[in-house]
Amino acid sequence: MSRRFDAVVALDQVSLGIGASEVHAIIGENGAGKSTLMNIFCGKLQPSGGELCRDGRPLVLRTPLDAQLAGIAIAPQEVNLVPALTVAENILLGAQPQGRLGMIDWGRTRAQAAACLAKLDDTIDPDLPVERLSKAQQQLVQIARAVATKARILIFDEPTAALTDREAQRLFRFIRSFRDGGGSVFYTSHRLDEILALADRISVLRDGRLVAELEPRRTSKDEMVQHMAGRPVEIGPGKGHDLQDRPVVLEVQGLTRPHEFEDIGFALHEGEILGIAGLVGSGRTELGKCIFGVTSAKAGSIRLFGQPFSASHPADAIARGLVYLPEERKQEGIFPLLSIAENMAMPAMDRFRRLLGLRFNEMVGEVETYVRKVGIKIGEPGDVITTLSGGNQQKVILARWLMKHSKVLILDEPTRGIDVKAKFEIQSFLRGLARQGLSIIYISSELQEVLDVADRILVMHEGRAKGIRPAGEATQESLLALAMS
Amino acid sequence: MTHEITGTAGSRPRRAGPAEFVRRFRQWEASGILIALIVLVVALSLAAPNFLSQYNLSVVARQASFVGLVALGQTLVLLMGGIDLSVGAAAGLSAIVGSLLLTALGIHPYLALPLTMLFGLALGCINGFFVAKLRLNPFIVTLASWEVFAGLTLVITKGAPIRPLGEDFRVFGQGSLFGVPVPVLIFLSAGLILAYVLARTRFGRNIYAVGGNREAASLVGIRVWRIEFLVFGLAGMFAALAGMLYASRMDAGQPSVGEGWLMGAITAAILGGTSLRGGQGSIVGTILGALLMAVLANGIVLLNVSGYWERVIIGLVVLIAILVDLWRRR
């Protein structure tokens, strides 16, 4: 089975199966193709090649409803509930038992929902609106909704990400009893311990390919990590120059924001690229935004150029030369209706302020300088920014902070969603900036990228800093092992 | 005018050819309304000979000024991605307070007018506080303040007009300079100043930035709440100005001042190409929109069509404007 997204192959010739009474775990790094596979199983995506079969007969799932009718249900990673409706209604949404005249039979709705919920948890009140529940409880309701479909094949996509240990143990008990009753379960998780404890079979995906099938009883976390990361790749020379002699520009100590990250500490030297590697949910983006002043820390301290630093608004950070390039370019980066020039010059606009208003000609002149410096392909500086490709838009946003003469750049997934060539250009440009003395924090969930570009790498996992390694001595495997430790 | 084109601030002049001119004109949000206005003016001057008389034109322009001033403030709010439903009521309450300043306190008109505008600014800032600081939905906040302002007007006046406002005050609504009515002069100069502010100042560009992408605006260091607070304040100030000019025109602070101005203001802005989603629109467009509505109303009178048709026609014109806009974007 394969699946293509435009030019990117998300899945390539993956074949796998599942029997009755089996828990089949699927593991891999972000972007390995797990979610694509799950989405095909539940009818949200169509394979562009290959087919699904059931009991030897082809199974065509054009919509999620087809999948539901075929007895397949998914408990997605993202909570997807109606906040104002009660727990019971959410669990049976669209399938509420009806009485005479098509009216919903609330008594039976409540009873059925409560029965499903009881398999997972007995602390949640079915009559409460979902918005009053904690994140973990909402996750459980989401799972109960899959259970309520009475499907024979259940798909769990990172079900324990938001759960506490106790809740997770309860979920595992349910999954085992469901399996023992003849059900089949596909299960993905980044927590390798629970995979080992739960799975009957483990498939490892990497870059859209099925690279290994493992027996839980005969494998280890190390072996799994090795398969997920692939062969260790060669690290290019010329990095890791002697940082010890360089002044520390940014020092973070014990920085904490409950439920986001805890006790993070590191020092960033002048001219250094410090990579922060971590999966979605590791707290890396939250950390970046907190340093930038979008949110405020509960505990800990930051020193910038040797002075105590605490930004209550991004404007404070920008004024001190510390800036942040957001992860979501469309939602948080660009002004889609404004010109390339204004998108780039927005933070530096004050420089062009004169008695009688802004001097656009001066502004455009400087914008053109940076267009050349960063190597951005544009028509006219006055064109709307959305006329550019993603890679060039990203370069404009990067140039935005250079034009502001920033000293410390926090870049959050700076190469996400842009093509390989632009990615390479941005990375080598960043190395050039570091040589000129700029200090960069490079956040990414792609380990290889961090290994390629950073001098040192801080590994984050579930809100905690797991350690800092020089990039020259690290491999994908060692970083992954550090994260999972 | 080129900098009114919101997407292209920062363009350098290209070789000016007819093709380039057409391209620019089509990109401009207010191109449709300008054509519509010209067509309508030509048609009316052919159908009704007295349309072009100086007297009639000054009536039309003055008609456009009151709602037009309110629409200027509303345009700022819409550009920022908000909406202010309380502008009509703020105009009414301000006109009453201003009338009391003139009559009960005997304050000189040249002082009473700015004082009343400050009062309007304060009314708007109340909205601004709830929207910007407490992050409440502007529709709901201003729906509530609309009721409060309108109610206070009735509480103060008990439904009776405050009159007369004095000889000296009448110049604002009834006077004219070189044959142009004073309210029209005020409306156009306010429009010009605002257009300049929007195109050429940090504050103006920040309004477009906040309306186009609030998140991104905050992340490039714009203190979004200040912009929102101030813009709602300005909307209140322009409403107060319009209310006072109207009171001067009538020589009375009537409790009904500002009724119907809200929808007129929003319509003028939308006709002028301002997007309800924020980030797109222009002051020139709004001025043209206000003029178009006044010309329409005037045409209905001149052509002896029943006045009851006015709202039907305006509604249809808005629909046509939206369709033209749809075509323009293709």
Interface residues (C-beta under 8 A of the other chain):
Chain A: F292 V294 H313 P314 A315 A317 I318 A319 Y324 P326 Q331 E332 G333 I334 F335 P336 L337 L338 S339 I340 A341 E342 A345 M346 P347 M349 D350 R353 L356 G357 L358 F360 N361 M363 V364 V367 E380 P381 G382 D383 V384 R400
Chain B: H3 T6 G7 T8 A9 G10 S11 R12 R14 Y196 A199 R200 T201 R202 R205 Y208 A209 G212 N213 E215 A216 A217 S218 L219 V220 G221 I222 R223 G279 Q280
